[in-house]
Amino acid sequence: MPQPVRISLDAMGGDHGPSVVIPGAALAVERHPDVRFLLFGNEQVLTPILNGYPKLKDVTEIRHTEIAIGMDDKPSQAIRMGRGRSSMWKTVQAVRDGEADAAVSAGNTGALMATAKICLKTMAHIERPAIACMWPTLRGESIVLDVGATIGADAGHLVDMAIMGAAMARIVFDLDRPTVGLLNVGTEEIKGIETVKEAGRILKESNLPHLEYRGFVEGDDLGKGTVDVVVTEGFTGNIALKTAEGTAKQIGEYLRSAMTRTLMAKIGYLFAKQAFNALRDKMDPRKVNGGVFLGLEGVVVKSHGGTDALGFASAIDVAYDMAHFELMKTIRGMLEHDPVEQQA
């Protein structure tokens, strides 16, 4: 019988805390009967809510913590106030100590990244971690990184991210050799800044066994799904992510307004309701919720802070897959072929 997947949850993180985390975990139990949870937070708050989900309660252990990191706390404040004591720190520490296979938090992104870097440390030869997210495309989904962990990147960091993103893609998409592209201002090799061009040269000449480098991709390729993995630095990646989220909301508002403007539009909506529901389902950000911190000595997943139970369950799904299919082992194996490290 396979071993259960153990996931630690920061129950106090995010805009809604346990009122979202616990129902989200209950949904995850239905999808993954072999999952087990460590729930970190205020026991007096968590227990009454958990009692309402008997099936979840049977596979969950509460670990009491007094301190919760606020969404507006600076990373330095979070570390100073919560080191060794907050629900966020304890959630990540459970992975470090081998009590959990993955950690999930909807808390402050900067605080969670700082906590994870200090508590878990980065992998050998990885200078900076990255946040990888699932990106809906016309052909399914792609992985995009970095979407906000660090600002700026040299060629070596971009190459490392390409390798780690491809490792995640091998698990998520069940591909032996995922396709990878570097986000740039054009597809021609002469375009772009020197850092990106140098990373492209290294990836092209290395011909790595576990990924297929397809060259440069542009912004519109994100939605097309031209490659399985799109690599960029955190400043650009975060702007792209927020722009896509904002555009999706904008289109939704346009459609809602157009469909209610006149009587004929309302009648037309009734006939096209099934198609509109399919579109809404495709654009639902809750179903691709969960950014993976890559480059750390352990699996940490960041959920959107304002998500609901369905969205948090999606983040748990990501953590489950990363742990169940051994993301860390896959990354380590692929980093053995890291051309940047071999040139060092």
RAZIHU-V974213 format. One record per run of one state. SS is the DSSP state (~ for helix, > for strand, _ for the rest). FROM is the first residue (numbers start at 1). TO is the last residue. Records with the same first field share a line. If there is no record, write none. Layout:
SS=FROM-TO, FROM-TO
This chain:
_=1-4, 11-17, 32-34, 42-42, 51-53, 58-59, 65-66, 68-74, 83-85, 97-101, 106-108, 121-121, 123-129, 138-139, 146-154, 173-177, 184-193, 207-210, 218-218, 225-228, 232-233, 260-262, 283-284, 289-290, 295-295, 297-299, 303-308, 325-326, 336-338, 344-344
>=5-10, 35-41, 60-64, 67-67, 86-86, 102-105, 122-122, 130-137, 140-145, 178-183, 211-217, 229-231, 291-294, 296-296, 300-302
~=18-31, 43-50, 54-57, 75-82, 87-96, 109-120, 155-172, 194-206, 219-224, 234-259, 263-282, 285-288, 309-324, 327-335, 339-343
